[in-house]
Amino acid sequence: MKPEDERFDAKVKVLMETVRHHIKEEEEELFPALRELFGRKRLQEIGDALKEAKNYAPTRPHPRAPDTPPLNVFVGATAAAADKVIDLTRGVVKKVTGGR
């Protein structure tokens, strides 16, 4: 759908309302329930584990990659390594070319 489409504004409005509802539900119901269930210390540990996992996760979507074990683990790790090389290369190229 393109911004020029007749239904675009209505679709965006519905999307925004849905996202706002989701955020409110998380903040008012789900997050407090998780804090009560796990406690702050355990949630901090989970957060630290997620930060560590980001080091081994792809940095861009790979929609054709498998999403079930065992191939998802192998392909995800390979894609993550390739993404990081591409990201690094782009950064170097931007520095060398002055951002062009």
HUPE-V235518 format. One record per residue. PSI is psi in radians with two decimals (NA if undefined). OMEGA is omega in whole degrees, -180 to 180 (* if undefined). NEAR is the number of other ideal C-beta (glycine too) atoms within 12 Angstrom. Layout:
PSI,OMEGA,NEAR
PSI,OMEGA,NEAR
//
This chain:
2.41,-179,12
2.70,180,10
-0.42,-179,10
-0.28,-178,8
2.54,-176,11
-0.65,-176,10
0.00,-175,14
-0.91,-178,14
-0.73,180,15
-0.73,180,13
-0.74,179,16
-0.71,179,16
-0.79,179,13
-0.74,178,14
-0.81,-179,16
-0.72,179,14
-0.71,179,14
-0.77,179,14
-0.77,179,14
-0.73,178,14
-0.76,180,15
-0.79,179,15
-0.79,-180,15
-0.75,179,14
-0.75,178,15
-0.88,-174,16
-0.64,-174,15
-0.42,-176,12
-0.98,-171,15
-0.86,-178,15
-0.77,177,17
-0.65,179,15
-0.70,178,14
-0.72,178,17
-0.72,-179,18
-0.72,-177,13
-0.81,-174,13
-0.54,-175,16
2.73,-176,12
-0.67,-177,15
-0.83,-179,11
-0.68,177,15
-0.63,176,19
-0.72,177,14
-0.74,178,14
-0.73,178,18
-0.73,178,16
-0.70,179,14
-0.67,177,14
-0.72,177,14
-0.75,179,13
-0.71,-180,12
-0.54,178,16
-0.49,178,15
-0.38,-176,16
0.19,-178,19
2.60,175,24
2.66,-179,25
0.01,177,21
2.81,-179,15
2.55,175,12
1.36,-171,20
-0.39,-180,10
0.02,179,10
2.56,178,22
2.62,-179,16
0.29,177,14
2.63,180,11
2.70,-1,10
-0.25,-175,11
-0.55,-179,16
-0.60,-180,19
-0.84,-180,18
-0.88,-178,15
-0.68,179,23
-0.77,179,25
-0.72,179,21
-0.77,179,20
-0.68,179,26
-0.79,179,25
-0.77,179,19
-0.75,179,19
-0.75,-178,25
-0.64,176,21
-0.78,179,16
-0.79,179,17
-0.78,180,17
-0.78,-180,15
-0.76,178,14
-0.71,179,18
-0.73,179,15
-0.79,-180,13
-0.73,179,14
-0.71,179,13
-0.76,-177,12
-0.68,-176,11
-0.01,-179,10
0.48,176,7
0.13,179,10
NA,*,8
//
